[in-house]
């Protein structure tokens, strides 16, 4: 009987933790006084966008990364002042450590000066990214 109660408790705790984790996926977290990222910090990037840069961190085996790439690419292509940069961490774990990337996809939204203004863990919604870009570009 005790073993059954322990098993039920473990399943309940695991379910609760899973629901909390899932609710956080794709949510935009604004950062105050964020880190500054220069183009020279990013392999293969000559300069940041004149408005905002959508900096996506992905890996080769990440299915949500492909969907995120499409969403962010579409959002960036609809604006002349926004660029989308997708960095693959598969062979560059040093970048994951440097930018504190704990999951893929992770997207950082940088303003024109390279200041990290928002962070998104998981696949973002197009309307949420567009709204956040409007807020950042208006500032």
N, C-alpha and C positions, 0 to 999 in steps of 0.2 A: 504494500500500500504506500509506503514512504517513497519507494522508487517511482511509482506512478505519479505521485504529487510533485516530486522533483522534476520529472520529465515534463509534466504539464507546465510547471513554472518556467522551465528553460525555454520551452516553445513560446510561451507568452512573452517573455523578455526579448527573445530573438525577433518575434513578430513586431513588437513595439519599436525596437531599435531599427528594424528594416523600414517601417513606416516613417519614422523620423528622418532617416537618411533619404528616402525617396522624396519626401516633401521638400528637401533642400536642393534637389537636382534641378539645374537650369535657372535657379533663382539668382538675380543680380544683387550683389552686395556692393554698395558704394563704399569707397575708401576715402578717408579724409587724410590729407597730408601724405598721400601715397608715395611709393618709391618712384624714382625717375629712371626710365630706361632710354638709353640712347640707341640710335641706329647701329652704332659700332658694337653694341652689346649683343646684337642679333646676327647670326651667320646668314650671309647672303642678302642683307638688307642695306641698301645704300642710304636711304633717308626715310624718315617718318612722314606720314601724310600731313598736309597743311591744315587739316581739320581734326581728324581723329584716326587712330589706327586700331583695328580689331586684331589683336595678337592671339592667335589660337595655338595651343599646344596639343599635339596629337601623338598617336603611335600607330604602327602598321596594322595591328590586329584589333583596332577599336572601331566597332560598327557605328556607334553614335558620333564618332569623329567625322565620318564621311557625311552624315546628315548635317552636322554643324558646319562643315566646310561649305556645303551648298547654301545654307541659310546665310552665313556671314558673307560669302562671295556675292550673293544676290543683293544683300543690303549695301555692301560696298560699291557694287557696280551701278547702283541707282543714284549714287552721289559722287560728285567730282572731288569732294574734299575728304573722302574716307577711303582708306586702303585696308585690305585684308591680308594678313601675313599668317601663314600656317607653318609652324615649326614642328618637325617630327622628332620626338624624343627617343625613338627606338635605339638609335646609335649615339645619342647625346645625353646620357643621364646627368652629365654635369649641368646642363641647362635646367633640368628638373630641380636639382638642388639649389641652384642659384636663384631661381624664381619661385621657389617653394610650391612646386606643382605636386599635388598629392593624388590627382586623378586626371584621366583624360576622357573627354576633352575638358580643358580649362581655357577660358578666354579672358584676356585682360583688355580693357578698353583704355587706351592711352589718349590723352589730349594732344594738342599740337606740339607741346613742349616735352612730351614723353612721360608726363606724370600719370601714374596708374590711377584712374578715376573710378573704375569698377572692376569687379572680378566675378566671373560666372563659372561655377563648377557644374559640369554636365552639359547636356544639349540645351541651348537657349531657345526661347520662342522668338520668332521674327519680330512680332509687335513689341515685345519687351526690349529687344536690342535697339529697334528704331526709336522708341520712346527715350531710352537712355542716351542715345546719340544726340537727339534733339536737345535734351537737357544739357549735355556737355558742350555742344556746339553753341548754344545760346549764351553760355557763361563767358 
